[in-house]
Amino acid sequence: MNFETLKKKDKKYLLNNYAKFDVAIVKGQGATLYDYDGKEYIDFGSGIGVNSFGANDLVWKKAIISQIKKIQHTCNLYYNEPQVKLASLLSKKTGCKKVFFCNSGAEANEGAIKCARKYSFDKYGENRYEIITLKNSFHGRTMATLSATGQEEMHKYFSPFSEGFVYVKANDIENFYKSVTKKTCAVMLEIIQGESGVINLDEEYITKVAEYCKLKDILLIIDEVQTGNGRTGKLYSYMNYNLSPDIVTTAKGLAGGMPIGAVLFFKKTENTLSTGTHGSTFGGNPVCAAAAYSVLKRLDDFFLEEVKQKSDYIKNALLSMKKVKSVTGMGLMLGIETDLDAKEAAKSLIGKGLLVLTAKNKIRLLPPLNITKEEIDIGLSKLKEVLD
Ligand SMILES: *Cc1c(COP(=O)(O)O)cnc(C)c1O
């Protein structure tokens, strides 16, 4: 099939729910990718923060192939070694007590929401179910996570939405204190709001929210779906601050391109979702779990330090470009503020062979974590053509 036929058939047979860029990637190596015509791209998007080690990574491939040669799926009523290895590594690296595996970010957040509600039900009875989230947040596309998402424009068409979510203004601690009621059971937030424009929360704000939660036995849920798994230069973005969350959710980059989501439960919540209260048929699939284990094992301090160095290097280069007004984010999750229309700039960059993303009015960069200095330099030279 050539590219033109592909596009035609895509429009005809696939749901037209995505605003697609004019590109189809067929293969690659690391952060260097190729389309149908053999045109080369530098990847500053990693499939929206998914391909943590880029394309065709040897270690990652080996982990998948060796598991797939044994068995592809068993079921969650049987014991499963790849899951156990992954969960114990997550526990060792974060201090979490228990892990639940699922298939996506939204599904991980669903698990966290259920856990928070049940924790409160078990301890305080009915009517303590409200979850505070932030305006401008993004937590997923399912009904409950869409309800949790604090963006009015996303609360159209699909009423009735799930009850029990309260939205507060990010970085406004008084607004947060005022919004806590007897009904509040949890707070859910992203340390850096990804989809909404790569917006960092203030450290002081997060710390105060966390302290207040502890005081009131309100669970702190951190959505690390995008910020997790080394993305910000720490294993999880909350580790950039002195925080101890009760629940952490993650997905995107965890298995380097295989579908998996995880909910990490810390001390308060380790026994809340008891036998029969939650599940997922595909959750923690052995192939995905083996891939995730291979990714997680490599995210050590040395590697994460390199992520930070690459981040500083890219940020400094961007800030020297004339049309760059500011750079937000952390690690290899960066947002570029510019007067240009972000979507148009992204299209033009893709035309020049650089895959970037957008988030609201920003150009968003999420390169593979193992991107090389050479690949970064090629990418930056293309950004310079548009932003300088
Ligand atoms: C992408 C994302 C989600 C949703 O993840 P899916 O795998 O698409 O369901 C949830 N929260 C955040 C912060 C995300 O970036």
PDBQT file of the ligand as one rigid body, heavy atoms in Angstrom, charges set to zero:
ROOT
HETATM    1  C1  LIG A 401      -2.195  10.191  28.414  1.00  0.00    +0.000 C 
HETATM    2  C2  LIG A 401      -2.673  10.493  29.767  1.00  0.00    +0.000 A 
HETATM    3  C3  LIG A 401      -3.748   9.796  30.353  1.00  0.00    +0.000 A 
HETATM    4  C4  LIG A 401      -4.552   8.791  29.577  1.00  0.00    +0.000 C 
HETATM    5  O1  LIG A 401      -3.804   7.689  29.207  1.00  0.00    +0.000 OA
HETATM    6  P1  LIG A 401      -4.400   6.644  28.135  1.00  0.00    +0.000 P 
HETATM    7  O2  LIG A 401      -3.352   5.554  28.102  1.00  0.00    +0.000 OA
HETATM    8  O3  LIG A 401      -4.551   7.355  26.854  1.00  0.00    +0.000 OA
HETATM    9  O4  LIG A 401      -5.688   6.166  28.674  1.00  0.00    +0.000 OA
HETATM   10  C5  LIG A 401      -4.080  10.075  31.659  1.00  0.00    +0.000 A 
HETATM   11  N1  LIG A 401      -3.400  10.990  32.369  1.00  0.00    +0.000 NA
HETATM   12  C6  LIG A 401      -2.370  11.675  31.850  1.00  0.00    +0.000 A 
HETATM   13  C7  LIG A 401      -1.643  12.674  32.706  1.00  0.00    +0.000 C 
HETATM   14  C8  LIG A 401      -1.973  11.463  30.536  1.00  0.00    +0.000 A 
HETATM   15  O5  LIG A 401      -0.963  12.175  30.010  1.00  0.00    +0.000 OA
ENDROOT
TORSDOF 0
